Amino acid sequence: MKQSPLPRPADKDQLHPRNRHRGRYDFAQLVRSSPALTAFVWVNEFGDSSIDFADPAAVKALNQALLRHFYGIENWDIPAGYLCPPIPGRADYIHYLADLLAEDNGGVVPQGRSVRVLDIGVGANCIYPILGHHEYGWRFVGADTDAVALRAARQLVAANSGLAGSIDCRLQPDPQHMLAGIVKPGEVFDATLCNPPFHASAAEAAAATQRKTTNLGRGRGRSVAPARNFGGQHNELWYPGGEEAFLRQLIAESSQLPKASYWYTALVSQKVALRSAHYFLQQATAVQVKTVEMAQGQKKSRFVAWSFLTEEERTAWRQTRWAPAAR
C-alpha cells in the first residue's frame, strides 16, 4: 500500500469514521509513548514533523509507536525483510468488516469472544488479529504458509498479555491451498479476511518496489536506493498468476466450505481482478456478493465479500452466535 512521505490532514480524511488514525500523525504524542521513534522524526517541507517513509527502520519504529499508543501493544517486532504494514489502511479493513457484520445485525457490530475471524496470510506482523481483537474483542485464527512468519506471530501473541487466548496461529502445510488444511471439520467463522499478494512474479514485485522507493525519495529531494520500505517475503508480495489467480483459488475453496464462514472477504487491488472475482463468484453460485469501497486520501481500495448461506441460515447464525455477543 502506497503511503505518502509527507502526511497532511487531507491525506487521511477519508478513513473510516472509527479509524484512530484520521488526520495527521501527532509525532510529539507518539514519541512520548515510544521514545525510540525520536531518532527517526524530522521536519518536512511544510514545517511539520514526519519520518522518512523510504526508511524501513523508520516505518517499523512508527508502527511500534502506533501499536503501543493506540492499541496497548508493548512488544511488537518482525523479522528482517518481512512485511511491515501501514496500520491506518489495515485498520480500515477491520472497521469496514465490522460494519458489514453490523448490516445484518440491526446496525450493531457483533463483539466479544464469541465472534471468530479467520485471517488468511496473517504474516509475521499479525496486524489484523491485533487490531480486530483490540477494537471489537474478536478472537482470531491466523493462517500462513511461512513457518518463520508463524513463529514470529506466535511470539508477538506470547509477548503481549492482552492477546492471550485470543489468537491461534496455524501453519498452512500446502502453499497451493488457503482454507483446506486450516479450517477444521465443523469449525465456523463469522468472517474471513485476506490481503492477497497482488503481483504475479518476483520481477513484477521488484519493479513496483523501485517505483515506490523512487516516489518516496522525492519527498526529501534525494535519490533512494531500492529497498522495500514496508518489506515483504515472496509469499506476501506475489503469487503465480497474480491477484486474479489467488482470488479464483480462494473462491473455489470457499465454495467447498460454504457453511464455514458467514462472510468470506478479500481485499482486491486491481479493477480487472475485481471483475474476475465477481465472475468466479457467479460461477460458484454465491448467494450474496458485495463490494465494499474504502479510501485513504487519493488511495482507493476495496474488498469483495461473499456468502453461500441462505437467508434462513443467516438468521439462525445470528440468533445462535451474535445474540450472546450483544448481551
Order of alpha helices (4+ residues) and beta strands (2+ residues): alpha-beta-beta-alpha-alpha-beta-alpha-beta-alpha-beta-beta-alpha-alpha-alpha-beta-alpha-beta-beta-alpha-alpha
